[in-house]
């Protein structure tokens, strides 16, 4: 499951309407009372443009030309009232729409993050984190730009155009048609520019995603970059992508700016036409100076909203490209889901069994007709060379993948019959790379569990030997551990992971090379904590170093996706075979 970076054909107007309808139904409809309030005040602000232009007629005809001084205060008050109403309406609608905008964007981002966490491992293996971060940030921000355009006047400008052209039409419908003579000439260029803007916006978003991916990889691999002196190489690659993004962004901006430019050309044609035609009527006395000033004020004020709406048209094309990508993500469905009628999770410490299990990643078979059993309350070790299928067993148990053939059962219940949440609540996992979040040590241990008592937390800290180093930290448990736990040593991170597992208190423990990256002193401490953690649990251990699993109740020997042998350490040595060969290779130099 992989998102395509390839350009897709421009969506039709129908598809764009479908996208906007999806946005309305999914996110905007719940805010409809606030949107109605905003529309009312936008309409009020837009209507003031028409009132302002029409007030020019009595000001010139009755006051300036007619000499009626008694009307001068009334005209002045009318102008003040118009501007006061505009100010109030502008503030209210902008604040209301800002609230709707921010809440909508937050909801979309939250839904995206929540949805991405439901997708399977195949999706996340095929899609880089940097690319997804750009979807969450960049694409959603492009939608937010639409709201900004609306907040700065799109809704107001539509109403303003109706009121202004209403005034112009009321004064002289012929002048109004002449003013709009250039409008038909805009249609074809505007459609072309919209397609141009949308295509470049989509290309810019893809380039931005590749830039995010590049930065993510550089920062995660900063040590290999430095050790291999790749700074200039990576900088060149980043600079090349940056230049590509500049080109697409400039083309997109040029397209957006061209739409208001076309409106300016239309405005010039209209003004010239009205001046030639209407000027004669003013000179002959058919029209008054007030008519002329009211009309020209209305048309003059109308062209600026037209320019802004033209710019909004370009922004809408950028947003449509972003919306397509957001909807594409949200429409992806996880391959592994809850069963229609989940069974209860097994109680107590369960037995685990794989029966004739074949598993594949794509077309590659990674486990073939595998049979193994982990008895309840015992330690079962999985050993074998890299690529033997050991980690695949863990993935099958936790349903990160499903078997192509065969069955996986926990306490005689097939894992596919359990709700995913219930299934994964059966497991605690301690792996070689203990993932820590950029939070405090306490948060990294309790992981959002608010009902953990201080006594229970302290017991877990003591059993995991976290208490050994907490006093040396500046703020104790409230000390930030840094990005990915960078403020802690490898052994300390492992102990934190063990404390987590102790607090989860699950019946099954999965250990994946939990001590392989530690020095001898740290390994001794961590191994003691692991032995304490394994007590009373069904434990599966992946290990390359056979010294860590010699005392396991059962050792399962695997190679190339097959289970070759099972037994205790002594039984496997006595039978010879792959395990005995591995043992001799690892310990021959030490004897």
Buried (B, 14 or more C-beta within 10 A) or exposed (E): BEBEEEEEEBBEEEEBEBBBEBBEEBBBEBBEEBBEBBBBBBBBBBBBBBBBBBBBBBBBBBBBEEEBEEBEEEBEEBBEEBEEBBEEBBEBBBEBBBEBBEBBBEBBBEBBEEBBEEBBBBBBEEBBBBBBBBBBBBBBBBBBBBBBBBBBBBBBBBBBBBBBBBBBBBBBEEBBBBBBBBBEEBEEBBEEBBBBBBBBBBBBBBBBBBBBBBBBBBEBBEEEBEEEEBEEEBEEBBEEBEEBBEBBBEBBBBBBBBBBBBBEEBBEBBBBBBBEBBEEBBEEEEBBBBBBBBBBBBBEBBBBBBBBBBBBBBBBBBBBBBBBBBBBBBEBEBEBEBEEEBEEBBEEBBBBBBBEBBBBBEEEBBBBBBBBBBBBBBBBBBBBEEEBBBBBBBBBBBBBBBBEEBEBBBBEBEBBBBBBEBBBBBBBBBBBBBEBBBBBBBBBBBEEEEEBEEEBBEBBBBBBBBBBBBEEBEEEBEBBBEEBBEBBEBBBBBBBBBBBBBBBEBBBBBBBBBBBBBEEEBBEBBBEBBEBBBEEBBBBBBBBEBEBBBEBEBBBBBBBBBBBBBBBBEEBBEEEEBBBEBBEEEEEEEE
